[in-house]
């Protein structure tokens, strides 16, 4: 997924998310599960290699645009 490579992590702001393998998906501590403010379907599980945050992409990276 090319788009994941340019996404910014909502926690640590590092660039680049990845799809976690089975071990990372199962063994992620509850503190590293991101609760999205926006649910977007379809979505995939994404993982930040820098801070180990896991959430559903693209909802975890969605930012509301300010109204004029």
C-alpha positions as CSV (number, residue, x, y, z in Angstrom):
1,X,0.0,0.0,0.0
2,X,1.7,3.1,-1.2
3,X,-0.6,5.5,0.6
4,X,0.4,4.0,4.0
5,X,4.1,4.8,3.3
6,X,3.3,8.6,3.2
7,X,0.8,8.7,6.1
8,X,1.7,10.5,9.3
9,X,1.2,8.7,12.6
10,X,-1.4,10.5,14.8
11,X,0.7,9.8,18.0
12,X,4.4,10.3,17.2
13,X,4.0,12.2,13.8
14,X,6.6,10.0,12.1
15,X,6.0,9.3,8.4
16,X,5.2,5.9,7.2
17,X,2.7,3.3,8.4
18,X,2.7,-0.4,7.6
19,X,0.3,-3.4,7.7
20,X,1.2,-5.4,10.8
21,X,2.0,-9.1,10.6
22,X,-0.1,-11.6,12.6
23,X,2.2,-11.5,15.7
24,X,2.2,-7.7,15.9
25,X,-1.6,-7.6,15.4
26,X,-2.3,-10.1,18.2
27,X,0.4,-9.0,20.7
28,X,-0.3,-5.2,20.6
29,X,-0.9,-3.9,24.1
30,X,-4.3,-2.2,24.7
31,X,-2.5,1.1,25.3
32,X,-1.3,1.0,21.6
33,X,-4.8,0.6,20.1
34,X,-5.9,3.9,18.5
35,X,-9.6,4.8,18.8
36,X,-10.6,6.6,15.6
37,X,-12.7,9.7,15.6
38,X,-14.0,8.8,12.2
39,X,-15.0,5.3,11.0
40,X,-14.4,4.9,7.3
41,X,-15.3,1.7,5.5
42,X,-13.6,-0.2,4.0
43,X,-10.6,0.1,6.3
44,X,-7.4,-1.9,7.0
45,X,-5.4,-2.3,10.1
46,X,-2.3,-0.1,10.1
47,X,0.7,0.0,12.4
48,X,3.4,2.6,13.1
49,X,6.8,1.0,13.2
50,X,8.2,4.0,15.3
51,X,5.8,4.0,18.3
52,X,3.8,0.8,17.7
53,X,0.4,2.4,17.5
54,X,-2.2,0.3,15.8
55,X,-5.5,1.4,14.4
56,X,-7.9,1.3,11.4
57,X,-6.6,3.2,8.4
58,X,-7.7,5.7,6.9
59,X,-9.8,6.6,10.0
60,X,-6.8,6.9,12.3
61,X,-5.2,9.5,10.0
62,X,-8.3,11.5,9.1
63,X,-8.2,15.2,10.1
64,X,-11.2,17.5,9.9
65,X,-10.7,20.5,7.7
66,X,-11.4,23.8,9.4
67,X,-14.4,25.7,8.0
68,X,-13.7,29.2,6.7
